[in-house]
Amino acid sequence: MNKIGKYEFIAEPFHCDFSGRMFLGHLGNQMLNAADFHSTDRGFGMKYLMTIKRSWVLSRLAIEMEEMPAQYAHFTIETWVESAMKFFTSRNFCVSDGQGKVYGYGRSIWAMIDTETRQPCDIYAIDNGAINDWIVDDKPCPIEKGGRVKMSGNDELVRSLEVNYNDIDINGHVNSVKYIEHVLDLWDIAWYREHRLKRFEIAYVAEAHQGDKMDFYREQIADNEFCVRLTKTDLSSQKETEVCRCRLVF
Amino acid sequence: MNKIGKYEFIAEPFHCDFSGRMFLGHLGNQMLNAADFHSTDRGFGMKYLMTIKRSWVLSRLAIEMEEMPAQYAHFTIETWVESAMKFFTSRNFCVSDGQGKVYGYGRSIWAMIDTETRQPCDIYAIDNGAINDWIVDDKPCPIEKGGRVKMSGNDELVRSLEVNYNDIDINGHVNSVKYIEHVLDLWDIAWYREHRLKRFEIAYVAEAHQGDKMDFYREQIADNEFCVRLTKTDLSSQKETEVCRCRLVF
């Protein structure tokens, strides 16, 4: 089996924004689907991991797009494992039209956890380090790695939202893509008419659950460059905890 | 070409709720995709209509499910035109596993409008009444038609939301499926743990846009049966207008 997985998608009309281009959230969702198909086909997918009480947890995701697929466009996501360490693997994505035109790239970092203790586990312990058989270290992914999202402390609370039914997936916490959508919703259509999102990066820290309040703190760090820090507050304990940080470059 | 269109889908993991069953919003979206594929393949789809300044507008949708497809399930949506009148067509859906097990059904009513005047147009004027060639009046769709959603006036304002970037589709107004998601979000996970949604129906009246405030008014009309009225308020004029009404049976 090829080390690189290649999957076809279509930019569904209702997954496109006012401009007729795909929403980044839906593209991110298709990247996660591609990752799931790729790992399942190669014996280290979620379904198998569940049987041994392990799970992949997305730790970081960075997406950098030259252009977004337009309504009804067929597009291809290639994905591969670039490297693996004891507790993390790095998985890359290339989004193209399947005929040579590249729309953009993605980079992601995943941890493996024990689903009972929620503690990180040794990835090499799975099937005698089989992950090493799938590493592709010579396929380019010419976008910057996601780093720490540094904020100066001059961020401003710009929105508070309750966690709702549609935010929560089978893991019982807010779905990774929903945070992206909520963060992108901090800007309005008038802004998106004038600014194209070039790069989005998110680092996940903790998980928000039903009953939590989510607070979005935003800071502009350069021309057309913003950071957003998202916290959750448990309504009974009133304890505020950081959930994720994002960096957006328009 | 068969009068009934048949399309295959998969219940993607991130389109499933906490219980591992598909969200109704995503299922509704796939029904709308099936409708789009079916009409496009038969010469009366959105793409063609755009060229003659016409568009389909969803007027009502009712979905009644015995069971929701589970995570990773392959499922089939069959769709067909049950009847056509001058200004409306009625399109039905059957959701099954493709092997005889039916998950549920849908019924929808569509109007055709002139995209410049936004006025209703004569459906029979398209291609000399070609829609008549596609009518299937002998395939059963054993669920109640959607009727007027009657409310007593004892409804209560339960939530207010701004319209955000991710709500708006290429038509420039809130996407039909987003209203469904916002309405379902009025109940929390604790409720959904105890109650399965059996029937959802929605009648669209007007369209909400960026900058509108959406108010959700809810009334319980019977045991496990609720109506929701959604209005929009333009923030400059402060005029409140009804956008849609829903009826939910758990």
Chai-1 contact restraints between the chains, C-beta under 6 A:
chainA,res_idxA,chainB,res_idxB,connection_type,confidence,min_distance_angstrom,max_distance_angstrom,comment,restraint_id
A,E12,B,N33,contact,1.0,0.0,6.0,A-B,restraint_1
A,F14,B,N29,contact,1.0,0.0,6.0,A-B,restraint_2
A,F14,B,D169,contact,1.0,0.0,6.0,A-B,restraint_3
A,F14,B,N175,contact,1.0,0.0,6.0,A-B,restraint_4
A,C16,B,I170,contact,1.0,0.0,6.0,A-B,restraint_5
A,F18,B,I168,contact,1.0,0.0,6.0,A-B,restraint_6
A,F18,B,G172,contact,1.0,0.0,6.0,A-B,restraint_7
A,G20,B,I170,contact,1.0,0.0,6.0,A-B,restraint_8
A,N29,B,F14,contact,1.0,0.0,6.0,A-B,restraint_9
A,N33,B,E12,contact,1.0,0.0,6.0,A-B,restraint_10
A,N164,B,D185,contact,1.0,0.0,6.0,A-B,restraint_11
A,Y165,B,L184,contact,1.0,0.0,6.0,A-B,restraint_12
A,Y165,B,D185,contact,1.0,0.0,6.0,A-B,restraint_13
A,Y165,B,I189,contact,1.0,0.0,6.0,A-B,restraint_14
A,N166,B,E181,contact,1.0,0.0,6.0,A-B,restraint_15
A,N166,B,D185,contact,1.0,0.0,6.0,A-B,restraint_16
A,I168,B,F18,contact,1.0,0.0,6.0,A-B,restraint_17
A,D169,B,F14,contact,1.0,0.0,6.0,A-B,restraint_18
A,I170,B,C16,contact,1.0,0.0,6.0,A-B,restraint_19
A,I170,B,G20,contact,1.0,0.0,6.0,A-B,restraint_20
A,G172,B,F18,contact,1.0,0.0,6.0,A-B,restraint_21
A,N175,B,F14,contact,1.0,0.0,6.0,A-B,restraint_22
A,E181,B,N166,contact,1.0,0.0,6.0,A-B,restraint_23
A,L184,B,Y165,contact,1.0,0.0,6.0,A-B,restraint_24
A,D185,B,N164,contact,1.0,0.0,6.0,A-B,restraint_25
A,D185,B,Y165,contact,1.0,0.0,6.0,A-B,restraint_26
A,D185,B,N166,contact,1.0,0.0,6.0,A-B,restraint_27
A,I189,B,Y165,contact,1.0,0.0,6.0,A-B,restraint_28
A,I189,B,Q210,contact,1.0,0.0,6.0,A-B,restraint_29
A,Q210,B,I189,contact,1.0,0.0,6.0,A-B,restraint_30
